[in-house]
Amino acid sequence: MLTKSWGYNMIITKFFKTRRDGVNLYRTYSDAGRTVVREDGAVFDEAVDVENSVHSYTEGEPLPDEEITAEEALAIITGGADDETE
């Protein structure tokens, strides 16, 4: 397991799984329940990269306390569009 310390909290990177094509995937997350921010500014709850990825991460804002439903996630991704008519 690889760990990178950024002050008191840590970014953890560890083996996640091997894809069917044999590529190893590694999961990166914050041990303090914070987002992870990639070097290009992209923000994730957690990240999964291929082995030997060039990406680096730092800790960001605290993760939201509430989980959202699949329907809420779809609405966010699609800009809030739904099938209802007014």
Protein Blocks (a to p, Z undefined) as FASTA:
>chain_A
ZZddehjbccddddfbdcfkopacdddddfklpacddfkopacfbdcddehiabdcdddd
dddfbdcdfklmmmmmnnopafbdZZ
